[in-house]
Amino acid sequence: MKKLTLAFLGFAAAMVLSGCGIRGDLERPPPFWGPDERTDEERAYETEDAPAEAQAEATANGETR
């Protein structure tokens, strides 16, 4: 009986803990309060497609080079 209970608890723990991870890249969440004071270098370090993102943002704001 102890073996069955232990096996069930082990299986239950494995099922619960298997859902704890996030797949893919982790992204930094926005700040809870105040402006986002990161520099462009910090933003570029955190995102791989920073130049494309900056270009899309500039286009959306009506800025041109």
Secondary structure, DSSP 8 states (H G I E B T S, - for coil): -HHHHHHHHHHHHHHHHHTS---S-------SSS-----HHHHHHH-TTHHHHHHHHHHHTT---
